[in-house]
Amino acid sequence: MRQLGRALRAFVFVGGWALVLGMSSCGGGGGGGGGAALPIASVGTAPPPSNTPAAPPDTPATPPAPPPAEPVDPPPATSRVVSDSIASAKTGASYPLEIYLPASYDGSSTRYPIIYALDGDAVFNPPGTRFSNFKDILESRGTQAILVGIGGTSRREQDYTLPGARAYHDFLTQELVPLIEAKYRADTGRRMLTGLSLSGSMAGIALFLEGAAGSLTFSHFLSFEGAYAHQGPEYENLEQQMHDSLNGRPLPATLILTRCSDPVECNSGPVGSIFNRLLGRVYQGLTVEETTYSTTHTETDIPSFTDSVARLLP
């Protein structure tokens, strides 16, 4: 029985080995027919070909357009002050200048009324200078005008009193005004000159000099608390020369006279005297106004300017 078992095992071994040899030799050698067996993972039934085109790869979605930007308002226009100076051949002195330009100036081509303020660097009503006080008044009222503060207060006894006032007036009309108005757009039909006390009487003297010459540089003369008594009789002589030179011809100008009421501290009497004198002349085309304030001498300046601006530049 053991021999029979060994014979059966030998038969199974030989038969199995023959089967393996037969499978490996089937189909020939290595050319084109396919030699080695496929890996197990490759064995299977291939799907039938399809006429349906392959789907394109996913395309990323187009991002939505950003919303339109909100309009941004430009920064609001602001006023500005320009510092300058001028050397005068007429007086032999140099004068600091401050020029105020209203907020609307840079964005327009408009010509603006222009105010020339004598004693621009004087501190009559602290803490501000005459120029800065007037600038604040213009801004608070929204008045669209150019303001020129003319310094040189230390020379007021020389420049604002006769005979030096003649040379100073030449400086104003022949040097300063042309310089300023070559740089800034000014309405020459509304060109104003203002002063207080000595410079207030200088504003009146400017009217007399221009009237006598028959040629007005300024259209409005704002004489606040003018120290006409300090001028002696010379200002009256100038007024007489103006009257004679005009000889009935019109004088298209405005003179605003203001004073305070205290007969001791204020220039109440001299201002009243010049007012009555001019009214008695009946100058054709000349407007003369007078206002009295219950203030001190220097305090008259601010209400005088405020009311003049309201009257002339509403």
C-alpha positions in Angstrom: 0.0 0.0 0.0 2.8 2.4 0.7 4.2 1.7 -2.7 0.9 2.5 -4.3 0.7 5.8 -2.4 4.1 6.8 -3.6 3.2 5.9 -7.2 0.1 8.1 -7.0 2.0 11.1 -5.7 4.7 10.7 -8.4 1.9 10.7 -11.0 0.3 13.8 -9.7 3.6 15.6 -9.6 4.6 14.6 -13.2 1.2 15.4 -14.6 1.2 18.8 -13.0 4.6 19.7 -14.2 3.7 18.7 -17.7 0.6 21.0 -17.6 2.8 23.9 -16.6 5.3 23.3 -19.4 2.5 23.1 -21.9 1.0 26.5 -21.0 4.4 28.3 -21.1 5.2 27.0 -24.6 1.8 27.8 -26.2 1.8 30.7 -28.8 5.5 30.8 -29.8 8.3 33.1 -28.9 8.8 36.7 -28.2 7.8 38.6 -31.5 4.5 40.3 -31.7 2.0 37.8 -30.5 2.1 38.4 -26.9 4.5 36.5 -24.7 4.3 36.9 -21.0 1.1 36.5 -19.1 -0.9 39.6 -18.0 -0.6 40.7 -14.4 -3.6 39.6 -12.4 -4.8 43.2 -12.0 -5.0 43.6 -15.8 -7.2 40.6 -16.4 -10.9 41.5 -17.0 -13.5 42.5 -19.6 -12.8 45.8 -21.4 -15.8 48.2 -21.7 -17.2 48.7 -25.2 -16.0 51.8 -27.0 -18.3 54.8 -26.7 -19.1 57.6 -29.2 -19.8 60.1 -26.4 -17.0 62.8 -26.1 -15.2 62.9 -22.9 -16.5 65.7 -20.6 -14.1 68.6 -20.4 -12.3 69.2 -17.1 -14.2 71.4 -14.7 -13.7 75.2 -15.5 -13.3 77.5 -12.5 -16.3 79.7 -12.1 -15.8 83.4 -13.1 -15.8 85.5 -10.0 -18.5 88.1 -9.9 -17.5 91.7 -10.9 -16.7 93.9 -7.9 -19.4 96.5 -7.1 -18.7 100.0 -8.4 -16.6 102.1 -6.1 -18.5 104.6 -4.1 -17.8 108.2 -5.3 -15.4 110.0 -3.1 -16.2 113.6 -2.5 -13.2 115.9 -3.0 -11.9 117.6 0.2 -13.7 120.9 0.9 -12.0 124.0 -0.4 -10.3 126.1 2.2 -9.2 129.7 2.4 -5.5 130.5 2.6 -3.1 133.3 3.6 -0.1 134.1 1.5 2.8 136.0 3.1 4.8 138.4 0.9 6.7 141.7 1.1 7.4 144.8 -1.1 10.2 147.2 -1.2 9.1 150.8 -2.1 11.1 153.2 -4.2 8.6 155.9 -3.2 9.1 155.7 0.5 12.4 153.9 0.7 11.0 151.3 3.1 10.0 147.6 2.9 6.5 146.5 4.0 5.4 143.0 5.0 2.2 141.8 3.4 -0.4 139.2 4.1 -3.0 138.3 1.5 -6.1 136.4 2.4 -7.8 134.4 -0.4 -11.3 133.1 0.2 -12.1 129.4 0.0 -13.7 129.7 -3.5 -10.7 131.5 -5.0 -8.6 128.6 -6.2 -11.5 126.7 -7.9 -12.8 129.6 -9.9 -11.9 132.3 -12.4 -13.9 135.0 -10.7 -12.5 138.4 -10.0 -13.0 139.3 -6.3 -13.5 142.6 -4.5 -10.3 143.5 -2.8 -9.7 145.3 0.5 -6.4 147.0 1.3 -6.0 147.3 5.1 -3.5 149.8 6.4 -1.9 149.0 9.8 -2.2 145.3 8.9 0.3 144.2 11.5 -1.0 146.4 14.3 -2.5 144.8 17.4 -5.3 147.3 18.1 -7.7 144.7 19.4 -5.8 141.8 21.0 -5.0 139.0 20.5 -5.2 139.4 16.7 -3.6 141.8 14.3 -5.9 144.1 12.3 -5.4 141.8 9.3 -6.3 138.6 11.3 -9.3 140.2 12.9 -10.6 141.3 9.5 -9.9 137.9 8.0 -12.0 136.3 10.7 -14.8 138.6 10.0 -14.8 137.8 6.3 -14.7 134.1 7.0 -17.5 134.1 9.6 -19.7 136.0 7.2 -18.7 133.9 4.2 -17.7 137.1 2.4 -15.9 136.3 -0.9 -13.3 139.0 -1.0 -9.5 139.3 -1.1 -7.9 141.0 1.9 -4.4 142.6 1.8 -2.9 143.4 5.1 -0.2 146.1 4.7 2.4 146.1 7.5 4.8 148.8 8.5 2.9 150.1 11.6 6.2 151.4 13.0 6.2 154.0 10.2 2.7 155.3 10.7 3.8 158.7 12.0 5.8 159.2 8.8 3.6 157.4 6.2 0.1 158.4 7.3 0.7 162.1 8.0 1.3 164.9 5.6 3.6 165.6 3.8 4.9 161.9 4.0 1.4 160.7 3.1 1.9 161.9 -0.5 4.8 159.5 -1.0 3.0 156.7 0.8 0.0 157.2 -1.4 2.2 157.0 -4.5 3.5 153.7 -3.0 0.0 152.4 -2.7 -1.3 153.3 -6.1 1.9 153.0 -8.3 3.7 150.0 -6.6 1.5 148.0 -4.3 -1.8 147.8 -6.2 -0.1 146.8 -9.5 2.0 144.2 -7.7 -0.9 142.6 -6.0 -3.3 142.7 -8.9 -0.8 141.2 -11.3 -0.8 138.1 -9.0 -4.4 137.9 -7.9 -7.8 138.3 -9.6 -9.2 141.5 -8.3 -12.4 143.4 -9.2 -10.9 146.8 -9.9 -14.4 148.3 -9.6 -14.6 147.3 -6.0 -11.1 148.2 -4.6 -11.3 149.4 -1.0 -8.8 151.1 1.3 -9.3 151.1 5.1 -7.5 152.5 8.1 -8.0 153.3 11.8 -7.0 156.5 13.6 -3.9 157.8 11.8 -4.3 155.3 9.0 -8.1 156.2 9.1 -7.2 159.8 8.2 -4.8 158.4 5.6 -7.8 156.8 3.9 -9.5 160.2 3.7 -6.4 161.9 2.4 -6.2 159.2 -0.3 -9.6 160.2 -1.5 -8.7 163.9 -1.6 -5.4 163.2 -3.5 -7.1 161.0 -6.1 -10.1 163.4 -6.5 -7.7 166.3 -7.1 -5.8 164.3 -9.7 -9.1 163.3 -11.4 -8.2 159.6 -11.3 -9.5 157.2 -8.7 -7.5 154.1 -7.8 -9.8 153.1 -5.0 -13.6 153.0 -5.2 -14.3 152.9 -1.5 -12.5 154.7 1.3 -13.2 153.3 4.8 -12.0 155.8 7.4 -12.5 154.6 11.0 -11.9 157.0 13.9 -9.8 159.1 11.5 -7.2 161.3 13.4 -7.9 164.3 11.1 -7.0 166.8 13.8 -3.5 165.3 13.9 -3.1 166.3 10.2 -3.5 170.0 11.0 -5.1 172.2 8.3 -3.4 170.4 5.5 -6.1 167.9 4.9 -8.6 170.7 4.5 -6.3 172.3 1.9 -6.3 168.9 0.1 -10.1 168.8 0.1 -10.2 172.3 -1.3 -7.9 171.3 -4.1 -10.1 168.4 -4.9 -13.1 170.6 -5.0 -11.5 173.1 -7.3 -10.0 170.5 -9.6 -13.3 168.6 -10.1 -15.2 171.8 -10.8 -18.5 170.1 -10.7 -17.4 166.9 -12.4 -18.7 163.7 -10.7 -16.6 161.8 -8.1 -17.9 158.2 -8.3 -16.6 157.0 -4.9 -17.9 156.1 -1.4 -16.4 157.4 1.8 -17.4 155.7 5.1 -16.6 157.7 8.2 -17.0 156.1 11.7 -16.2 157.4 15.1 -16.8 156.6 18.8 -18.9 158.9 21.0 -16.6 159.9 23.8 -15.6 163.5 23.1 -12.3 163.2 25.0 -11.0 159.8 24.0 -12.5 159.6 20.5 -12.0 161.6 17.3 -15.7 162.4 17.4 -15.3 166.2 16.6 -12.8 166.0 13.7 -14.7 163.2 12.0 -18.0 165.1 12.4 -16.3 168.2 10.9 -15.1 166.4 7.8 -18.4 164.7 7.3 -20.3 168.0 7.4 -17.8 169.7 5.2 -18.2 167.1 2.5 -21.9 167.1 2.7 -21.9 170.9 2.2 -19.9 170.5 -1.0 -22.6 168.4 -2.7 -20.1 166.4 -4.7 -21.8 164.6 -7.6 -21.4 160.8 -7.4 -19.8 160.9 -4.0 -21.5 158.9 -1.3 -20.6 159.9 2.3 -21.8 158.0 5.3 -21.1 158.5 9.0 -21.7 156.1 11.9 -21.1 156.6 15.6 -20.4 153.7 18.0 -20.5 153.4 21.8 -17.0 151.9 21.9 -13.4 153.0 22.8 -11.1 154.5 20.1 -9.5 151.3 18.9 -12.6 149.1 19.6 -14.4 151.1 16.9 -12.4 149.2 14.3 -14.2 145.8 14.4 -17.8 146.9 14.3 -16.9 149.5 11.7 -15.4 146.9 9.4 -18.2 144.4 10.1 -20.9 146.8 9.2 -19.0 148.2 6.2 -18.7 144.6 4.8 -22.4 144.0 5.4 -23.2 147.2 3.6 -20.8 146.9 0.7 -20.3 143.2 0.2 -23.6 141.5 1.2 
